Amino acid sequence: MAYRRIVAKFGTSLLTGGSDRLEQAIMSSLVKQVAQLYQQGLEVIIVSSGAIAAGRHQLGLAKKVKGVPFKQVLASVGQHRLMSLYEQLFREYDITVAQALLAKVDLLDRAGYLNARNTLLALLELGVICIVNENDVVAVDELHEAMFGDNDNLSAMVANLIDADLLMILTDTGGLYTADPHLDPKARLIPRVERIDSEVERLAAGTSGKLGTGGMLTKIEAARLATSSGVTVIIANGREKDIILRLARGEALGTHFLPAASKLESRRRWMLSGLAVKGRLVVDSGAAVALRKQKKSLLAAGIEGVDGEFQRGT
């Protein structure tokens, strides 16, 4: 196997098959593949969307309900249904599952970040498959900094937390294309991205899923965070036959985003996540070189300006 520790993110559009409910046949196929990796000794954590879609179907709501409180109600109803399905499906392979609901506010301070990391790593050590989702019941949309906003970014944070080798973002499209493949028959898949720049962002802009909250642009944002921590990211079509097994073996499917750096230690990954940003330091060119290329500390003499209010150590 090319990878040993994997985060697999399943989007709403994938789990529902484009319908208004969770499709058990699709979930069964995904679970079977994860179980095979588990039986081969690999470590896997799943970041799963689908709770809101499950709640909407359970309550018989045909249309999307707008507003944060209603979404939280749908998530509250649907999360149980989602986890029940996962537990049922993994039970066929004698695999124990756990649930972890994370909110961005839980990871803002270093202690919370480490607590989440230690829990996820302990579950891996015990051979438990953890199903992670954002805690939509308590996340507040108006306080954007207090929520991930979509499970693409959450999956990148989980990959960051556990020092994963690979993050696979599985959706209903084949990866990043030169144009929207639903609208342009000449659109070509981009198989490899070495650096996420403005051109990559331009290609990703303007596409979004029908049921999910994250379009291609959020997936690119997630890839930027994960690759900056040394994680390989692949965006691929989750409906491809044995896609999880084939990606884990290193097959060239979907769009591969190469790590922008070697593996970083935990504190550096936490800093790169941007979770704890409370201000901004403007440094001169000499300090920038020392920080970026020489990996040295910042001295007061190199600071040209300060924005925001923060204390030492924050």
TORFIMI-30353 format. One line per 3 residues: their letters; for each residue x, y, z of N, C-alpha, C. Coordinates in steps of 0.05 Angstrom, whole numbers, plus 5000, padded with zeros to 4 digits. Each point is the difference from the previous one (the first is absolute). Layout:
N
a> X,Y,Z,X,Y,Z,X,Y,Z ~ ...
END
This chain:
314
may> 5017,4976,5000,4983,5024,5000,5018,5025,5000 ~ 4990,5021,4986,5016,5024,4998,4996,5018,5024 ~ 4978,4996,5015,4993,5017,5023,4993,4982,5024
rri> 5005,5010,5024,4994,4984,5024,4978,5013,5017 ~ 4998,5026,5001,4980,5014,5016,4984,5018,4982 ~ 4974,4994,4998,4983,5013,4980,4976,5013,5012
vak> 4993,5024,4991,4974,5013,5006,4984,4999,4974 ~ 4976,4989,5002,4982,4998,4977,4975,5018,5006 ~ 4996,5019,4982,4977,5018,5004,4978,4993,4980
fgt> 4976,4995,5010,4977,4993,4983,4981,5023,4999 ~ 4995,5011,4976,4982,5023,4998,4971,4991,4999 ~ 4982,5019,5005,4971,4995,4999,4991,4990,4973
sll> 5010,5013,4979,4991,4992,4973,5008,4971,4994 ~ 5023,4991,5011,5008,4973,4996,4983,4980,5016 ~ 4995,5006,5026,4985,4982,5017,4971,4998,4992
tgg> 4989,5020,4988,4972,5000,4992,4996,4991,4971 ~ 5022,4998,4985,4998,4993,4972,4984,5020,4984 ~ 4999,5025,5009,4984,5020,4987,4971,5000,5007
sdr> 4992,4982,5018,4972,4999,5008,4996,5018,5025 ~ 4976,4996,5013,4995,5016,5024,5004,4984,5026 ~ 5014,4978,4998,5003,4983,5023,5027,4985,4999
leq> 5009,4990,5022,5024,4983,5001,4995,4974,4985 ~ 5018,4994,4982,4997,4975,4984,5017,4978,5013 ~ 4986,4980,5012,5014,4980,5015,5019,4984,4982
aim> 4993,4995,4975,5017,4985,4982,5026,5014,4995 ~ 4999,5026,4997,5025,5015,4996,5017,5000,5026 ~ 4987,5004,5022,5015,5000,5026,5012,4972,5005
ssl> 4985,4979,4993,5010,4973,5004,5025,4995,4984 ~ 5001,5010,4976,5024,4997,4983,5024,5014,5012 ~ 4995,5025,5009,5022,5015,5012,5010,4987,5025
vkq> 4982,4991,5017,5007,4987,5025,5016,4974,4994 ~ 4992,4985,4981,5014,4975,4993,5029,5006,4993 ~ 5004,5021,4985,5028,5007,4992,5016,5009,5024
vaq> 4988,5016,5017,5015,5009,5024,5006,4975,5018 ~ 4981,4982,5002,5005,4975,5015,5023,4984,4989 ~ 5003,4999,4974,5022,4986,4988,5027,5013,5006
lyq> 5001,5026,5000,5024,5014,5008,5007,4994,5029 ~ 4979,5001,5017,5003,4994,5028,5012,4972,5004 ~ 4989,4981,4986,5009,4972,5002,5029,4996,4990
qgl> 5009,5019,4983,5028,5000,4990,5019,5015,5019 ~ 4989,5010,5022,5017,5013,5020,5003,5030,4997 ~ 4985,5012,4981,5001,5029,4997,4982,5014,5021
evi> 5006,5025,5005,4985,5016,5019,4982,5020,4984 ~ 4974,5000,5006,4982,5016,4985,4981,5015,5018 ~ 4997,5026,4995,4979,5016,5013,4982,5011,4978
ivs> 4974,4999,5005,4980,5010,4981,4989,5026,5009 ~ 5000,5020,4982,4985,5025,5004,4976,4999,4983 ~ 4976,4999,5012,4976,4994,4985,4980,5023,5002
sga> 4991,5009,4977,4977,5018,4998,4975,4982,5000 ~ 4977,5012,4996,4975,4985,4996,4980,5002,5023 ~ 5007,5012,5023,4981,5001,5022,4976,5017,4994
iaa> 5005,5024,4988,4978,5018,4994,4982,4988,4979 ~ 5011,4987,4979,4984,4987,4980,4983,4978,5012 ~ 5012,4984,5018,4986,4979,5014,4977,5011,5017
grh> 5005,5022,5014,4980,5012,5016,4977,5011,4984 ~ 5006,5012,4977,4980,5011,4982,4981,4978,4990 ~ 5012,4978,4993,4984,4977,4990,4984,4988,5022
qlg> 5012,4997,5023,4985,4988,5023,4976,5016,5008 ~ 5002,5027,4997,4977,5017,5007,4981,5005,4977 ~ 5007,4989,4977,4982,5003,4977,5000,5028,4988
lak> 5023,5014,5001,5001,5027,4989,5012,4999,4972 ~ 4984,5006,4980,5009,4998,4973,5019,5022,4992 ~ 4996,5024,5011,5016,5023,4992,5021,5005,5022
kvk> 5021,5014,4991,5020,5009,5019,4988,5020,5020 ~ 5006,4995,5025,4991,5019,5021,5022,5019,5005 ~ 4994,5026,4999,5020,5020,5004,5002,5009,5029
gvp> 5023,5011,5007,5004,5010,5027,5015,4980,5017 ~ 5018,5011,5017,5017,4983,5017,4984,4982,5019 ~ 4980,5010,5014,4986,4983,5019,4987,4975,4987
fkq> 4989,5004,4976,4988,4977,4986,5021,4980,4991 ~ 5023,5010,4991,5022,4982,4993,5010,4984,5024 ~ 5000,5013,5023,5009,4987,5024,4980,4978,5008
vla> 4974,5006,4996,4980,4979,5006,5003,4976,4981 ~ 5004,5006,4975,5004,4978,4980,5025,4984,5007 ~ 5021,5013,5008,5025,4986,5007,4995,4983,5025
svg> 4985,5010,5019,4995,4985,5025,4984,4975,4994 ~ 4980,5002,4982,4984,4976,4993,5017,4981,4983 ~ 5014,5011,4981,5014,4984,4980,5026,4987,5010
qhr> 5014,5012,5019,5025,4989,5009,4997,4972,5011 ~ 4979,4996,5015,4995,4973,5011,4995,4980,4978 ~ 4984,5007,4980,4995,4983,4977,5026,4993,4985
lms> 5017,5020,4996,5025,4997,4986,5018,4980,5015 ~ 5003,5004,5026,5017,4983,5016,4989,4972,5002 ~ 4974,4997,5002,4987,4974,5001,5007,4983,4976
lye> 4999,5013,4976,5007,4987,4976,5029,4991,5000 ~ 5018,5018,5007,5028,4992,5001,5005,4977,5019 ~ 4988,5001,5024,5004,4979,5020,4989,4973,4989
qlf> 4977,5001,4987,4989,4976,4989,5018,4988,4978 ~ 5010,5017,4983,5016,4991,4977,5028,4989,5009 ~ 5012,5014,5019,5027,4991,5010,4997,4975,5017
rey> 4977,4996,5012,4996,4976,5017,5004,4975,4984 ~ 4993,5001,4974,5003,4977,4983,5030,4990,4999 ~ 5018,5019,5005,5029,4993,4999,5012,4999,5028
dit> 4983,4999,5021,5009,5000,5028,5019,5023,5006 ~ 4993,5023,4990,5015,5025,5005,4984,5019,5017 ~ 5012,5009,5021,4987,5019,5018,5003,5028,4989
vaq> 4979,5016,5002,5001,5028,4991,4996,5018,5023 ~ 5010,5024,4997,4997,5021,5020,4991,5026,4985 ~ 4988,5018,5015,4991,5025,4989,5015,5023,5013
all> 5010,5019,4984,5012,5024,5010,4988,5024,4986 ~ 4986,5017,5016,4989,5024,4989,5018,5023,5009 ~ 5012,5013,4980,5019,5022,5006,4988,5027,4991
akv> 5005,5020,5016,4994,5028,4993,5026,5015,5000 ~ 5002,5019,4983,5025,5015,4997,5009,5013,5026 ~ 4980,5008,5016,5007,5013,5025,5015,4981,5019
dll> 4995,4974,4996,5014,4980,5017,5030,4999,4995 ~ 5008,5009,4977,5028,4998,4992,5015,5026,5000 ~ 4986,5022,5008,5013,5026,4999,5024,5003,5018
dra> 4998,4987,5024,5023,5002,5017,5017,4974,4998 ~ 5025,5002,5007,5018,4978,4997,4992,4975,5016 ~ 4989,5004,5024,4992,4978,5016,4977,4984,4987
gyl> 4980,5015,4989,4978,4986,4987,5009,4985,4975 ~ 5018,5012,4985,5012,4987,4977,5013,4974,5007 ~ 5016,5001,5022,5015,4975,5008,4980,4979,5011
nar> 4979,5009,5014,4981,4981,5010,4986,4985,4977 ~ 4992,5015,4979,4988,4987,4977,5020,4981,4987 ~ 5024,5009,4996,5021,4984,4988,5005,4974,5015
ntl> 5002,5002,5027,5006,4977,5016,4977,4980,4999 ~ 4975,5010,5000,4977,4982,4998,5000,4985,4974 ~ 5004,5014,4978,4999,4987,4974,5023,4979,4997
lal> 5023,5007,5010,5023,4982,4998,4995,4975,5018 ~ 4988,5004,5023,4994,4978,5018,4980,4981,4987 ~ 4980,5011,4986,4980,4983,4986,5014,4983,4978
lel> 5019,5013,4986,5014,4985,4979,5016,4977,5013 ~ 5013,5006,5022,5017,4980,5013,4983,4976,5010 ~ 4975,5006,5008,4982,4979,5009,4985,4985,4978
gvi> 5005,5008,4975,4988,4987,4977,4971,5007,4996 ~ 4992,5025,5008,4973,5010,4997,4999,5018,4976 ~ 4979,4997,4983,4996,5018,4978,4984,5024,5010
civ> 5011,5023,4999,4986,5024,5010,4986,5015,4977 ~ 4975,5006,5004,4984,5016,4981,4999,5028,5011 ~ 5012,5019,4985,5001,5028,5009,4981,5017,4984
nen> 4987,5018,5014,4982,5020,4986,5002,5026,5016 ~ 4993,5022,4987,4999,5025,5015,4976,4999,5018 ~ 5003,5012,5024,4979,5001,5019,4980,5022,4992
dvv> 4984,4994,4979,4981,5019,4989,4979,5009,5020 ~ 4995,4984,5021,4979,5007,5019,5008,5025,5016 ~ 5026,5004,5004,5009,5023,5016,5015,5021,4984
avd> 5008,4993,4975,5014,5019,4983,4982,5024,4993 ~ 5011,5024,5000,4984,5023,4994,5010,5014,4975 ~ 4982,5001,4980,5008,5010,4974,5008,5029,5000
elh> 4986,5016,5017,5007,5029,5000,5028,5005,5010 ~ 5010,4983,5018,5027,5002,5010,5018,4982,4983 ~ 5007,5010,4976,5013,4984,4980,5026,4988,5011
eam> 5014,5015,5017,5025,4990,5011,4996,4977,5019 ~ 4976,4995,5009,4995,4979,5019,4991,4974,4988 ~ 5000,4998,4973,4992,4975,4987,5017,4995,4976
fgd> 5002,4975,4992,5015,4992,4977,4985,5008,4975 ~ 4973,4998,5001,4984,5008,4977,4994,4978,4980 ~ 5018,4980,4998,4996,4978,4982,5019,4978,5009
ndn> 4994,4975,4992,5016,4978,5008,5026,4996,4984 ~ 5002,5015,4978,5026,5000,4986,5022,5011,5018 ~ 4995,5024,5010,5020,5012,5018,5003,4984,5026
lsa> 4979,4988,5010,5002,4984,5023,5018,4975,4995 ~ 4997,4988,4976,5016,4977,4994,5030,5007,4999 ~ 5006,5024,4989,5027,5009,4999,5011,5004,5029
mva> 4983,5011,5018,5008,5004,5027,5005,4973,5014 ~ 4983,4980,4994,5004,4974,5012,5026,4987,4990 ~ 5006,5003,4974,5025,4990,4989,5024,5014,5013
nli> 4996,5026,5005,5021,5015,5015,5003,4990,5028 ~ 4978,4995,5014,5000,4991,5028,5015,4974,5003 ~ 4995,4981,4983,5011,4973,5004,5025,4994,4984
dad> 5010,5021,4985,5025,4996,4984,4995,4978,4979 ~ 4979,5003,4985,4993,4979,4980,5019,5001,4976 ~ 5002,4977,4987,5016,4999,4975,4983,5009,4976
llm> 4974,4994,5001,4983,5005,4977,4972,5010,5009 ~ 4990,5020,4987,4973,5009,5003,4986,4996,4973 ~ 4980,4982,5000,4984,4997,4975,4973,5013,5004
ilt> 4995,5020,4983,4974,5014,5000,4983,4988,4978 ~ 4981,4984,5008,4984,4985,4980,4973,5014,4996 ~ 4994,5005,4975,4976,5016,4993,4987,4988,4976
dtg> 4984,5015,4986,4985,4989,4976,5013,5010,4974 ~ 5024,5011,5002,5014,5008,4976,5028,4988,5000 ~ 5013,4999,4977,5025,4986,4997,5024,5014,5011
gly> 4998,5025,5007,5023,5016,5010,4998,5028,4990 ~ 5023,5013,4997,5000,5028,4991,5003,4999,4969 ~ 4982,5015,4987,5000,5001,4971,5008,5028,4990
tad> 5006,5001,4974,5006,5025,4987,4975,5018,4997 ~ 4977,4988,5002,4974,5014,4999,4979,4982,5014 ~ 4976,5010,5004,4980,4984,5013,4992,4977,4981
phl> 5005,4975,5008,4994,4978,4982,4970,4996,4995 ~ 4984,5010,5018,4971,4998,4996,4990,5018,4978 ~ 5015,5021,4994,4992,5020,4981,5016,5000,4974
dpk> 5026,4992,5003,5018,5001,4977,5010,4972,4993 ~ 4992,4989,4978,5008,4973,4992,5030,4998,4994 ~ 5013,5023,4996,5029,5000,4994,5017,5002,5026
arl> 4987,5002,5023,5015,5002,5025,5018,4976,5004 ~ 5025,5006,5008,5020,4979,5004,5007,4998,5030 ~ 5003,4976,5009,5009,4995,5028,5029,5008,5003
ipr> 5006,5014,5022,5028,5007,5006,5010,4979,5020 ~ 5018,4982,4991,5007,4977,5017,5019,5007,5023 ~ 5015,5022,4998,5021,5006,5020,5003,5030,5004
ver> 5000,5008,5025,5004,5028,5007,5024,5001,5019 ~ 5021,5013,4992,5024,5002,5017,4998,5024,5019 ~ 4986,5021,4991,4998,5024,5017,4972,5012,4996
ids> 4987,5007,5022,4974,5013,4998,5004,5030,4998 ~ 4994,5011,4976,5004,5028,4995,4974,5013,4991 ~ 5001,5025,4991,4976,5014,4992,4986,4987,4976
eve> 5016,4988,4982,4988,4986,4977,4984,4976,5008 ~ 5010,4984,5020,4986,4977,5010,4974,5010,5014 ~ 5002,5021,5015,4976,5011,5013,4979,5010,4980
rla> 5010,5011,4978,4981,5010,4979,4985,4977,4988 ~ 5014,4978,4995,4987,4976,4988,4979,4989,5019 ~ 5006,5001,5026,4982,4988,5020,4976,5017,5006
agt> 5002,5026,4995,4978,5019,5007,4975,4995,4984 ~ 4977,5003,5012,4975,4999,4986,4986,4974,4999 ~ 5012,4978,5011,4987,4974,5000,4991,4993,5028
sgk> 4977,4988,5003,4990,4992,5026,4982,4976,4997 ~ 4998,4985,5021,4983,4976,5000,4971,5008,5005 ~ 4981,4982,4993,4972,5005,5003,4990,4998,5029
lgt> 5012,4980,5014,4991,4996,5028,5020,5008,5020 ~ 5025,5000,4994,5021,5007,5019,5004,5029,5004 ~ 5017,5007,5019,5006,5029,5005,5026,5008,4986
ggm> 5016,4981,4991,5027,5006,4989,5001,4994,4971 ~ 5009,5020,4984,5005,4995,4971,5030,4995,4997 ~ 5009,5001,4974,5028,4994,4995,5018,5020,5013
ltk> 4992,5025,5003,5017,5020,5012,5007,4993,5029 ~ 4980,4990,5015,5006,4992,5028,5018,4976,5001 ~ 4999,4983,4980,5017,4977,4999,5029,5009,4994
iea> 5003,5020,4984,5027,5011,4995,5011,5013,5025 ~ 4983,5014,5015,5008,5012,5025,5009,4979,5020 ~ 4985,4978,5001,5008,4977,5017,5026,4988,4991
arl> 5004,4997,4974,5025,4989,4990,5023,5018,5006 ~ 4996,5026,5000,5022,5019,5007,5009,4995,5029 ~ 4980,4998,5018,5007,4996,5028,5014,4974,5005
ats> 4990,4978,4988,5011,4974,5005,5028,4997,4987 ~ 5003,5009,4975,5026,4997,4987,5021,5017,5014 ~ 4993,5023,5012,5019,5017,5013,5011,4986,5025
sgv> 4986,4979,5010,5009,4985,5023,5014,4974,4992 ~ 5004,4996,4974,5014,4976,4990,4982,4977,4993 ~ 4974,5005,4996,4981,4979,4994,4994,5000,4970
tvi> 5000,4976,4988,4991,4998,4972,4969,5001,5000 ~ 4989,5015,4980,4971,5002,4998,4991,4991,4973 ~ 4979,4984,4999,4988,4991,4974,4970,5006,5001
ian> 4991,5015,4979,4972,5004,4996,4991,4981,4977 ~ 4981,4983,5006,4992,4979,4980,4971,4994,5002 ~ 4990,4986,4979,4972,4991,4999,4996,4976,5017
gre> 4984,5003,5022,4996,4978,5018,4983,4977,4989 ~ 4989,5005,4976,4983,4979,4988,5016,4981,4982 ~ 5026,5006,4996,5017,4982,4984,5003,4974,5015
kdi> 5001,4978,4986,5002,4974,5012,5026,4998,5017 ~ 4997,4991,5025,5023,4996,5018,5018,5024,5002 ~ 4989,5024,4999,5016,5024,4999,5018,5003,5025
ilr> 4990,4993,5023,5016,5003,5025,5024,4981,4999 ~ 4996,4976,4992,5021,4980,4999,5021,5008,4979 ~ 4991,5010,4978,5018,5007,4978,5016,5024,5007
lar> 4988,5020,5013,5015,5024,5008,5021,4993,5021 ~ 4992,4982,5019,5018,4992,5021,5025,4985,4989 ~ 4996,4987,4977,5022,4986,4987,5017,5018,4984
gea> 4991,5025,4996,5016,5019,4985,4993,5004,4971 ~ 4976,4990,4992,4992,5003,4972,4995,5029,4994 ~ 5005,5007,4975,4998,5028,4991,4971,5006,4991
lgt> 4983,5004,5020,4972,5006,4995,4993,5027,5012 ~ 4982,5015,4988,4992,5026,5011,5023,5020,4997 ~ 4999,5020,5017,5021,5021,5000,5016,4997,5025
hfl> 5027,4997,4997,5018,4998,5022,5013,5027,5006 ~ 4999,5008,5025,5013,5024,5009,5024,4992,5017 ~ 5023,5008,4990,5025,4991,5013,5005,5016,5026
paa> 5012,4987,5020,5007,5015,5024,5019,5024,4994 ~ 4993,5023,5012,5017,5024,4996,5023,5000,5019 ~ 5001,4982,5019,5021,4999,5020,5003,4972,5010
skl> 5023,4994,5013,5003,4975,5013,4983,5000,5026 ~ 4997,4977,5012,4983,4998,5024,5010,5019,5022 ~ 4981,5014,5011,5007,5020,5021,4992,4989,5027
esr> 5014,5010,5021,4992,4991,5027,4974,5014,5008 ~ 4988,4989,5021,4972,5007,5007,4995,5030,5003 ~ 5018,5013,5015,4996,5028,5005,5000,5017,4974
rrw> 5018,4993,4982,5001,5015,4975,4975,4995,4983 ~ 4989,4976,5001,4975,4994,4985,4978,5016,5012 ~ 4999,5002,5027,4979,5016,5013,5002,5029,4992
mls> 5024,5011,4999,5004,5028,4992,4991,5005,4971 ~ 5007,4981,4982,4993,5002,4972,4970,4999,4996 ~ 4986,4987,5018,4971,4997,4996,4985,5027,5001
gla> 5012,5020,5013,4988,5026,5002,4978,5001,5020 ~ 4996,4979,5016,4978,4999,5019,5003,5022,5022 ~ 5025,5005,5007,5005,5018,5023,5008,5028,4992
vkg> 4995,5007,4975,5008,5027,4990,4984,5022,5014 ~ 5014,5018,5013,4986,5023,5014,5011,5027,4991 ~ 5020,4999,4983,5012,5025,4991,5020,4995,4978
rlv> 5015,5021,4993,5018,4997,4978,5026,5016,5005 ~ 5023,4988,4994,5025,5014,5003,5011,5005,4972 ~ 5009,5024,4995,5012,5008,4974,5030,5000,5005
vds> 5015,4984,4985,5029,4998,5004,5015,5009,4976 ~ 5026,5008,5004,5016,5009,4977,5010,4976,4985 ~ 5014,5005,4977,5008,4979,4982,5020,4981,5013
gaa> 5018,5011,5017,5019,4984,5014,4987,4980,5018 ~ 4981,5009,5015,4985,4983,5019,4984,4978,4985 ~ 4989,5008,4977,4985,4981,4984,5017,4977,4990
val> 5025,5007,4991,5018,4979,4991,5008,4982,5024 ~ 5005,5012,5023,5008,4985,5024,4978,4980,5008 ~ 4975,5009,4998,4977,4984,5008,4994,4978,4980
rkq> 4999,5007,4975,4992,4981,4979,5021,4980,4992 ~ 5024,5010,4996,5021,4983,4988,5020,4989,5021 ~ 5005,5016,5020,5020,4992,5020,4988,4988,5025
kks> 4973,5001,5002,4985,4988,5022,5009,5011,5027 ~ 5006,5026,5000,5009,5013,5025,4977,5014,5014 ~ 5005,5009,5024,4980,5014,5016,4998,5029,4990
lla> 4978,5013,5007,4996,5028,4993,5011,5018,5022 ~ 5016,5019,4993,5011,5020,5019,4984,5026,4998 ~ 4999,5015,5022,4985,5025,5000,5009,5019,4979
agi> 5026,5000,4994,5012,5019,4981,4988,4996,4972 ~ 4990,4976,4994,4989,4994,4973,4971,5007,4997 ~ 4987,5009,5021,4971,5006,4999,4996,5029,4991
egv> 4984,5004,4979,4995,5027,4990,4972,5010,5008 ~ 4982,4982,5006,4973,5009,5007,4985,4978,5014 ~ 4978,5007,5014,4983,4981,5015,4971,5008,4995
dge> 4984,4980,4993,4971,5003,4997,4986,4982,5020 ~ 4978,5009,5012,4985,4983,5019,5010,5002,5028 ~ 4985,4987,5018,5007,5000,5029,5005,4972,5009
fqr> 5023,4994,5011,5006,4974,5010,5022,5002,5021 ~ 5001,4979,5016,5020,4999,5022,5023,4981,4993 ~ 5021,5001,5015,5022,4982,4996,4991,4971,5002
gt> 5009,4984,4981,4992,4971,5000,4974,4994,4987 ~ 4985,5020,4990,4975,4995,4987,5001,5005,4970
END
